[in-house]
């Protein structure tokens, strides 16, 4: 179904010309839209390319009403605010609505709780996060799925599949199966806890138990004590409490010698026991604080870099029921406190062999490197492949064209650009009022529109081809 030409927007203003703004602008131009870009600073290459394709560029602060008027806000049908700052995008959106109440506003916001409130209270039509739009594609690539994205509609979550040889398909998320998988992993975690207990502690507990039972029987028989009194006497002796209310002073020599032996063995064993237990729990606590927990899972996904995108990828995989190990170079990673309890966090460099081994790279299903540095992402995945050639490597790269070259030339399974993946979501929200999800195939833009209990696909051919195909 082709969208009617009369419903295409005449003029769109894009605020911000970073990676996301550039991709959004390129897609709008390829769809034949009239575009004006407002940016405080612009990368020379980005500015040159969009100007060559017909976009107007105004260098200035979009929070300045005069700048928005110069960009023809009064004539614009939509404004897309995609700077790197949530507060800047909110301010631009509010100013735009003041100058033109009829303009459709789409803003980039990482905080989705704030986004939902703003959509309801101040009239921002859609508030989207690049990381939320891109995360499902990274997660799908890591688990070998054909999922290209997901969206929420009427309190339900839907997943969009795009088979390589078929039409796109939409399915409702199966929350029951996710719950079952989580329960299974919780059982595995308890099993792993007992598996990680030091062997010496187990043997020591066994020895103390045998010594205690033997001593209870000996004192019950030799000193005519009741089982309860005998147990009490053994415990006070082993723990060196010794209240003095029960004594072996009048017992025979054999009982006294046995008592001496029990005191020596018991007090030494209990002291060692206290030491091991204290060391185990204190070390475990420090390991948790510093992010150095031992990973005993297998078939898990390792995510390197817990920034905006990395956090959302981890969140998506966790919701799908997969075990995740997160790696970040900082113990105070911005989103560490928001990670699910089931996620193991490790502080270290994803390019370091020991860090990856600590994360269980030898038994991992896949590794996703999603830091803000392309070189770090590439290096992390190549090192991971060197340790475990069978692990699936997914790398985040800012330049979509470079990502395709990397897949062909290097030992990388999938290279993705978060800005490239998320751009259709911003464009679809601006152009199609009812759109709940959008994506791009080789030569067309596709928007998902609710139609009663079902969804329809609205398609629009891309009118401009460029050396860097979107």
Steps between C-alpha positions, in 0.01 A plus 500: 500500500655829390447806717306765315717783366265758647582372846875538458641783709594814309774622731689340791748668736773283650683642802841348554748361249680230694488137394124470560414839347707418191328163452154649556571777249639260239193278528259793470683619189491152349125502557465828310430727797598867526744526789663783695768405752584720799825421682744690719786312335514262208752246381623626163431170324145477635421860407640463149307180426161623617543833317580312179175307539296819544482565874531851643741540790488774765787515746363621831323405822152361434392626843517851354156596371654713223691198373182292492319777315785509248452125457134574412345345807171669407486293179639176639280196537743324734805567713740225611729596792790253511789679672708305755333676796156403635447844655594678177256283303222575749566876485505498120172308493328743735622803301387341173149443631480857627593634156285253308237309705416288194851364449549129575790463745719192539778516761794278585495414872695227676285512814189314385310559825538874446418448132159346575413783739598767249291334229198523728559839661677747271390390158818339365349256253770233528808475723735223392839370610759399241624225730150355550440492124837341425537252787269225362706478180825455694336244729354312203836491322664352810250215537462425129147632466335684211343755735545857375323679783218512749234748610236545769135540407201501737705365792635208296839450340532391137805370316565566131673223304652542154605166346769531233273339242154610610262778607521674834296339775372633835452278803394572856772437758466173689545619858417158645797333335725782617381448857575128481848564366570745783386244759737246349789745516419586860531128586830485315625799701423325832679190374799713401509655848551160665741395225724799579531422874869426579564121525698550823191650664294194407761256639541708816125504566491124445788448747345721769168318460663157544701623802187649659286188455777272631557724802130515584485121502820471710389747768148361513636152574797585724357788703137381507380822334173535313534553121403866544751560781768316308432710189513816713832396654656419161394831346625710795830311488550529121420869501722556807206650687528264797246621757639256762160347588609165350855373553713188442692562824365182662503288183753223434835563330385377158210749493730782610752418226220479242369837619845657459525361146149627419586848632813521283339367184169676558629847583747490209230379258246761614758779474590394146129469419434860613797617296390325179139615530604860567745498210246343264220747565721809533686409180171434322364836615808688384489310173140611457585862583797506265327296231729196509253218555590160362284400204392137500223527240534361149317603184477857629538833318784739585428873453802730499426865582204593723417837351163600351500228234679232702259539791195470273648192327555340840146593604355347181693175534402469867132547413536223242630270772867480400788499748712814458848598618569875479851643470591865549830675561352698790372359830270805509349445155204735456235230464651230720246559778216448250618156386281204592616300802559197277764687297860436604705821486877492442732799515770480234609566144306299244819477293684318778525119484469457877190719520329302224600170660361621834176571311498141376586564135600134450142385564308811387247488219583847372672829576366849420737795520298822526732766642521852353835420336501310169864391546426356846194318365694346213792401721277345768321278250820395323665408832187303596512316167867422560418333831181328382466481118148358529359797696266726302649851486276806461668840482352849522642742244381858450554503123257266325714484187806404701292237681430318173870509405593355840263206456660416166866552590533396868398203712185675624158337473290818509587870502216743573453875527261601778424834336422329168266252667316764703454765228187341343328515839540877524400553137196273523376676814530837322344406167229250596290602797381146579837333449612275786817365337703565184789339317684514168560219251735524202291749304195598704388649828242295693274629777285276723149642546231356735186391313249373753634183665768463229782706351562607143827588327513838330780510242673790328770461236827680565534758223871581533789260487837599640847344512424432866170316466299553818 
